[in-house]
Amino acid sequence: MSIEKLHEASDVLREAATAVEGSAADRLTERADRLAALADRDRGPDHGTVARLQQKLKDLKADEPAAADAVDEANALLNEYRETVEGV
């Protein structure tokens, strides 16, 4: 199911948060929590919501290169989710 991609992305970010420190860890945890909450809703997020999350991850990646691999993996999962969403 496509919602599982959101859970997987959340797990990837949560794990990455344990490998970095400071505000980057907090930001990764916040993004992981947000994805988990979106995945648990009755209806998954639309393209715009996911795009905004991906932009925040891109910004985080620029600020914290140590999280780059995890951010790339989470973004790939989010792209897979978006392929299943109707619209844009």
C-alpha positions as CSV (number, residue, x, y, z in Angstrom):
1,M,0.0,0.0,0.0
2,S,1.3,3.5,-0.8
3,I,0.8,4.7,2.8
4,E,3.5,2.3,3.8
5,K,6.0,4.5,1.8
6,L,5.2,7.3,4.3
7,H,5.8,5.0,7.2
8,E,9.1,3.8,5.7
9,A,10.2,7.4,5.1
10,S,9.3,8.3,8.7
11,D,11.4,5.4,10.0
12,V,14.4,6.4,7.8
13,L,14.3,9.9,9.1
14,R,13.8,8.8,12.7
15,E,16.9,6.5,12.5
16,A,18.9,9.3,10.9
17,A,18.0,11.6,13.8
18,T,19.9,9.3,16.2
19,A,23.0,9.6,14.1
20,V,23.2,13.5,14.2
21,E,23.1,16.0,17.0
22,G,21.5,19.3,17.8
23,S,18.9,21.1,15.7
24,A,19.3,18.7,12.8
25,A,18.3,15.8,15.0
26,D,15.3,17.8,16.1
27,R,14.3,18.7,12.6
28,L,14.6,15.1,11.4
29,T,12.5,13.9,14.3
30,E,9.9,16.6,13.5
31,R,9.7,15.5,9.9
32,A,9.5,11.8,10.9
33,D,6.6,12.6,13.3
34,R,4.8,14.6,10.6
35,L,5.1,11.8,8.1
36,A,3.9,9.2,10.6
37,A,0.9,11.4,11.4
38,L,0.1,11.9,7.8
39,A,0.3,8.2,7.2
40,D,-2.1,7.4,10.1
41,R,-4.8,9.7,8.7
42,D,-7.8,8.3,6.9
43,R,-6.7,10.0,3.8
44,G,-3.1,10.3,2.7
45,P,-1.5,13.7,1.9
46,D,-1.8,15.3,-1.5
47,H,1.0,16.3,-3.8
48,G,1.4,19.8,-2.4
49,T,1.7,18.6,1.2
50,V,4.4,16.0,0.2
51,A,6.2,18.6,-1.9
52,R,6.4,21.0,1.0
53,L,7.8,18.2,3.2
54,Q,10.3,17.4,0.5
55,Q,11.4,21.0,0.3
56,K,12.0,21.0,4.1
57,L,14.0,17.9,3.8
58,K,16.1,19.5,0.9
59,D,16.8,22.5,3.2
60,L,17.8,20.1,6.1
61,K,20.1,18.2,3.8
62,A,21.9,21.4,2.8
63,D,22.3,22.4,6.5
64,E,23.3,18.9,7.7
65,P,25.3,16.9,5.1
66,A,25.6,14.0,7.5
67,A,21.9,13.4,7.0
68,A,22.1,13.5,3.2
69,D,21.8,9.7,2.6
70,A,18.8,9.4,4.8
71,V,17.1,12.5,3.3
72,D,17.8,11.1,-0.2
73,E,16.3,7.7,0.8
74,A,13.2,9.4,2.4
75,N,12.7,11.6,-0.7
76,A,12.8,8.5,-2.9
77,L,10.1,6.9,-0.8
78,L,8.1,10.0,-0.9
79,N,8.4,10.1,-4.7
80,E,7.1,6.5,-4.8
81,Y,4.2,7.5,-2.7
82,R,3.4,10.5,-4.9
83,E,3.3,8.2,-8.0
84,T,0.2,6.7,-6.4
85,V,-1.6,10.0,-5.7
86,E,-4.0,11.3,-8.3
87,G,-3.7,14.8,-9.6
88,V,-0.7,16.8,-10.7
